[in-house]
Amino acid sequence: MRLIVLSIVSAGLYALLAVRSNVERSGLFEQSVEFYVLWVGLFIVYAMAIRAAGRKNGTAVYAVVFLTAAGFRATQFLGSGLDHSQAAVFLHGATPWAVLFDHAEASFEARRLAATLADLGSLLLAPSLLRAAGLPVGAALIHGWNPLIVKEVAGSGRLDAVAIFFLIAALRLAQTPRFRGAAAVAYGVSLNGPLLLAGSLPLMGRVLRGFVAPALVIGVLGWTLTFPGSWLMRAGWPPENSLGGSLTPALQTLAGLFLTRHPTITLLATLLLWLVWSLRTATRSQNPKRWPLETLVVLGGLIFVMPQVLPWAFLLVGTLAPYSENRGWLLFTATAPLTYLAFGGGAYGFWLGFTQYFAAYAVLIFFGLGSPPRAAG
């Protein structure tokens, strides 16, 4: 009953956001006090819903989670006030997936629809993965109700969601040995999304074993054929800015004071630290039921050391967070919507984002490489 009440409240907040966004189509609404109030309201309801249903089991619970999540996305999809003439600015980075939609001359609505359907596809795969891991299906709410995912997918049409769906599908297919070939194809397709997903290669090499080779071929071919040249630069790498909240800019500042003024050295050092961490996770990976959690740990750690941290980087964390009961990931996911406050608040917003990220990261450090998930009660 509490979940139904919270879903009604959340739907009302999304409706208000849609109405106000359509009135203020210039984009200034996201910098207004009214947006902050509504957005924080969604965050509070989201956190309450996690507490109410995150530990529950049953088909009825999942049905409510999925249907309400689909409804929230429909409200955001139909009510988005985004200026479509500026849509290209809002599509993050150049990837083979994005270029495919460009060549097809797909409308912005088509991009948003593809992203939304892919995101709901990831949510549909959640129950089987959660049950396999011994986790309650109610944890799917952590993904389905995440306001940041709803806004970025249904509102801004982030095609990252398409690549994430294929990654989730690969993890699900790989749990059945005879489907590892199909899992390799799905994973290869996912590698044509944001470069961040390539950080899963050490772990997926262990998951797919010999099938990782064709997956890598699919990924490399997609990037090479799409960007025959400096595709790293076309993909926006290395990133040139940061909202704050990333480990690398902070370490670069400290290194500049005590060790070196070359930011590249700091970046390489943090990436090396992540690589050791990810290889250790991959070599310890034995239980297929824990693969989604280990993927979360590896890619979440990569986000931790990346020099650029922007809201849509957390689409991946939000989608994988249900597969861990650790409170650090839940805190990280639940506070991610506050990123939008940091975008519109100038210097104040920078420190808000910086504090929010590091509070969550501190908890994740104590988490380390993960503990075995408890069986659902």
C-alpha positions in Angstrom: 0.0 0.0 0.0 2.8 2.4 0.8 4.3 1.8 -2.6 1.1 2.7 -4.3 0.8 5.9 -2.3 4.4 6.8 -3.1 3.9 6.0 -6.8 1.0 8.4 -6.9 3.0 11.2 -5.2 5.9 10.5 -7.6 3.7 10.6 -10.6 2.3 13.9 -9.5 5.8 15.4 -9.2 6.8 14.1 -12.7 3.6 15.7 -14.1 4.4 19.0 -12.5 8.0 18.8 -13.9 6.5 18.1 -17.3 4.1 21.0 -17.2 6.7 23.5 -16.0 9.3 22.2 -18.4 6.9 22.8 -21.3 6.1 26.3 -20.1 9.9 27.1 -19.8 11.2 25.6 -23.0 14.4 27.7 -22.9 16.1 25.4 -20.5 16.2 28.0 -17.7 13.6 26.0 -15.7 16.4 23.6 -14.6 18.1 26.5 -12.9 15.1 27.7 -11.0 14.2 27.2 -7.4 11.0 25.4 -8.4 13.0 22.8 -10.3 15.2 22.2 -7.3 12.2 21.7 -5.0 10.5 19.3 -7.3 13.7 17.4 -8.0 14.6 17.0 -4.3 11.0 15.9 -3.8 11.4 13.1 -6.3 14.6 12.1 -4.6 12.9 11.9 -1.2 10.0 9.8 -2.5 12.5 7.6 -4.3 14.5 7.0 -1.1 11.2 6.2 0.8 10.2 3.8 -2.0 13.5 1.9 -1.7 12.9 1.5 2.0 9.3 0.4 1.4 9.7 -2.1 -1.3 13.4 -2.8 -1.9 13.5 -5.9 0.3 10.1 -7.4 -0.9 9.6 -10.4 -3.2 6.7 -11.5 -5.4 5.4 -11.1 -8.9 2.9 -8.4 -7.8 5.6 -6.3 -6.3 7.7 -6.4 -9.5 4.6 -5.7 -11.6 3.9 -2.5 -9.6 7.5 -1.5 -9.9 7.7 -2.0 -13.7 4.3 -0.5 -14.5 4.9 2.6 -12.4 8.5 3.0 -13.8 7.0 2.8 -17.4 4.4 5.4 -16.4 7.1 7.8 -15.1 9.0 7.5 -18.3 5.9 8.0 -20.4 5.1 11.2 -18.4 8.7 12.5 -19.0 8.7 11.4 -22.7 5.4 13.1 -23.5 6.0 16.2 -21.3 9.6 17.0 -22.1 10.1 20.7 -22.9 13.5 20.2 -24.4 14.2 22.4 -27.5 14.6 19.8 -30.2 16.7 22.1 -32.4 19.4 21.9 -29.7 19.0 18.1 -29.3 22.5 17.3 -30.6 24.1 19.3 -27.8 22.4 17.0 -25.3 23.5 13.7 -26.8 26.6 12.7 -24.9 29.7 12.0 -27.0 30.1 10.5 -30.5 29.6 6.7 -30.5 28.7 4.2 -33.3 25.2 4.0 -31.9 24.8 7.8 -32.1 26.2 7.9 -35.6 23.8 5.1 -36.7 20.9 7.2 -35.6 22.4 10.2 -37.4 22.7 8.3 -40.7 19.2 7.1 -40.4 18.2 10.8 -39.9 16.2 9.6 -36.8 14.2 12.3 -35.1 14.9 13.3 -31.5 11.7 11.5 -30.5 13.0 8.3 -32.1 16.2 8.5 -30.1 14.2 9.1 -26.9 11.9 6.2 -27.7 14.8 3.9 -28.5 16.6 4.8 -25.2 13.4 4.5 -23.2 12.5 1.0 -24.6 16.1 -0.2 -24.1 16.0 1.0 -20.5 12.7 -0.8 -19.9 14.3 -3.8 -21.5 17.0 -3.8 -18.9 14.3 -3.5 -16.2 12.6 -6.6 -17.7 15.7 -8.6 -17.3 16.1 -7.6 -13.6 13.9 -10.3 -12.0 15.8 -13.3 -13.4 19.1 -11.8 -12.5 18.0 -10.8 -9.0 16.5 -14.2 -8.3 19.7 -15.9 -9.5 21.7 -13.8 -7.1 19.3 -14.5 -4.2 18.1 -10.9 -4.0 14.5 -9.7 -3.7 12.8 -8.6 -7.0 11.6 -5.5 -5.3 15.2 -4.2 -5.6 14.4 -3.6 -9.3 12.8 -0.4 -8.0 16.3 1.0 -7.4 16.7 1.1 -11.2 13.1 1.6 -12.3 12.3 4.6 -10.0 15.7 6.4 -10.3 14.7 10.0 -11.2 18.1 10.6 -12.9 17.5 7.6 -15.2 13.9 8.6 -16.0 15.0 12.1 -16.9 18.1 11.3 -18.9 16.5 8.4 -20.9 12.9 9.5 -21.5 13.7 13.2 -21.5 17.1 13.6 -23.1 17.3 10.4 -25.1 20.6 9.2 -23.9 21.6 6.3 -26.2 23.9 5.0 -23.5 20.8 3.1 -22.3 20.8 1.0 -25.5 24.4 -0.1 -24.9 23.6 -0.8 -21.2 20.7 -3.0 -22.2 23.0 -5.2 -24.4 25.5 -5.4 -21.5 22.7 -6.5 -19.1 21.5 -9.0 -21.8 25.1 -10.4 -22.2 25.3 -10.9 -18.4 22.0 -12.7 -18.4 22.8 -14.9 -21.4 26.3 -15.8 -20.2 24.8 -17.4 -17.1 23.6 -20.3 -19.4 26.7 -21.9 -20.9 25.0 -22.8 -24.2 24.1 -19.1 -24.8 27.6 -17.7 -24.4 27.9 -17.2 -28.1 24.8 -15.0 -28.1 26.1 -13.3 -25.0 29.3 -12.5 -26.9 27.3 -10.9 -29.7 25.3 -8.8 -27.2 28.5 -7.7 -25.4 30.1 -6.8 -28.7 27.1 -4.6 -29.6 27.3 -2.9 -26.1 31.0 -2.0 -26.8 29.7 0.3 -29.6 28.2 2.5 -26.9 30.2 4.8 -24.6 33.9 4.0 -24.1 33.2 3.6 -20.4 31.8 0.2 -21.0 35.1 -1.0 -22.4 36.2 -1.0 -18.7 34.3 -4.2 -18.3 36.7 -6.1 -20.6 38.8 -7.7 -17.8 35.7 -9.1 -16.1 33.9 -10.0 -19.3 37.0 -11.9 -20.5 36.5 -14.2 -17.5 32.7 -14.4 -18.0 32.8 -15.1 -21.8 36.1 -17.0 -21.8 37.0 -17.7 -25.5 33.9 -16.0 -26.7 35.3 -12.6 -25.7 37.4 -12.5 -28.9 34.4 -12.2 -31.3 32.8 -9.7 -28.9 36.0 -7.6 -29.1 36.0 -7.8 -32.9 32.4 -6.6 -33.1 33.3 -3.6 -30.8 36.5 -2.7 -32.6 34.9 -3.0 -36.0 32.0 -0.7 -35.0 34.3 2.1 -33.8 36.8 1.7 -36.7 34.2 1.7 -39.5 32.4 4.6 -37.9 35.4 6.7 -37.1 38.2 5.8 -39.5 40.8 8.0 -37.8 41.2 9.6 -34.4 38.1 7.9 -32.9 39.3 8.6 -29.4 39.1 12.3 -30.0 35.7 12.0 -31.7 34.4 10.1 -28.7 35.4 13.0 -26.4 38.5 11.4 -24.9 40.3 12.5 -23.0 37.6 14.6 -21.3 38.3 18.2 -20.9 36.1 19.2 -18.0 34.7 18.0 -14.8 31.7 18.9 -12.6 33.7 17.9 -9.5 33.3 14.8 -7.5 35.9 12.8 -9.5 39.0 11.5 -7.7 41.4 12.5 -10.5 41.0 16.3 -10.4 41.5 16.3 -6.7 44.6 14.2 -7.0 45.9 16.4 -9.8 45.7 19.4 -7.5 47.5 17.6 -4.7 50.1 16.2 -7.1 50.7 19.7 -8.5 51.5 20.9 -5.0 53.8 18.0 -3.9 54.8 15.8 -6.8 54.3 16.8 -10.4 52.5 19.4 -12.5 51.7 17.0 -15.3 48.0 16.0 -15.1 48.6 13.1 -17.5 50.8 11.3 -14.9 48.1 11.6 -12.3 45.5 10.3 -14.7 47.6 7.3 -15.7 48.4 6.6 -12.0 44.7 6.5 -11.1 43.8 4.4 -14.1 46.6 1.9 -13.2 45.1 1.7 -9.7 41.7 0.9 -11.2 43.2 -1.7 -13.6 44.8 -3.6 -10.7 41.5 -3.4 -8.9 39.5 -4.7 -11.9 42.0 -7.5 -12.7 41.8 -8.6 -9.1 38.0 -8.7 -9.3 38.1 -10.6 -12.6 40.5 -13.3 -11.3 38.4 -13.8 -8.2 35.2 -14.1 -10.3 33.8 -17.6 -10.0 30.1 -17.4 -9.3 27.9 -16.4 -12.4 25.2 -15.2 -9.9 27.6 -12.4 -8.9 28.6 -11.1 -12.3 26.2 -8.2 -12.3 27.5 -7.1 -8.9 31.1 -7.5 -10.1 30.4 -5.5 -13.2 29.0 -2.7 -11.0 32.1 -2.8 -8.9 34.5 -2.6 -11.8 32.7 0.1 -13.8 31.7 2.0 -10.7 35.4 2.1 -9.8 36.3 3.4 -13.3 33.8 6.2 -12.9 35.5 7.0 -9.6 38.8 7.6 -11.2 37.6 9.2 -14.5 38.4 12.9 -14.8 34.9 13.7 -16.1 31.9 13.0 -14.0 28.6 14.1 -15.5 25.0 13.0 -14.6 24.5 10.5 -17.4 27.6 8.6 -16.4 25.4 7.3 -13.5 22.9 5.6 -15.9 25.2 2.6 -15.7 25.5 2.7 -11.9 21.7 3.2 -11.5 20.9 0.2 -13.7 23.4 -2.1 -11.9 22.8 -0.9 -8.4 19.9 -3.3 -7.6 22.3 -6.3 -7.8 24.1 -5.2 -4.6 22.6 -4.9 -1.1 25.5 -2.7 0.0 24.3 0.6 1.4 27.1 2.4 -0.3 25.8 1.7 -3.8 22.3 2.5 -2.6 23.4 5.8 -1.2 25.4 6.6 -4.3 22.3 5.8 -6.5 19.8 7.6 -4.3 21.9 10.8 -4.2 22.7 10.8 -7.9 19.6 12.9 -8.8 21.1 15.7 -6.7 23.7 16.1 -9.5 21.3 18.4 -11.3 21.5 20.8 -8.4 25.2 21.1 -9.0 24.7 21.9 -12.7 22.6 25.0 -12.1 24.2 26.4 -9.0 27.5 27.9 -10.2 30.3 27.7 -7.5 27.8 26.6 -4.9 26.7 23.8 -7.1 30.3 22.6 -7.7 30.8 22.1 -4.0 27.5 20.5 -3.6 28.3 18.0 -6.2 31.9 17.5 -4.8 30.5 16.8 -1.3 27.8 14.5 -2.5 30.1 12.3 -4.6 32.8 12.0 -2.0 30.3 11.1 0.8 29.1 8.2 -1.4 32.6 7.2 -2.5 33.8 7.1 1.1 31.1 4.4 1.8 32.1 2.5 -1.3 35.8 2.4 -0.2 34.7 0.6 3.0 32.8 -1.8 0.7 35.9 -2.7 -1.1 35.5 -5.4 -3.7 32.2 -6.6 -2.4 30.7 -9.1 0.1 28.5 -12.1 -0.7 24.9 -10.9 -1.1 22.5 -12.2 1.6 19.7 -14.4 0.5 16.3 -12.8 0.1 14.0 -13.2 3.1 
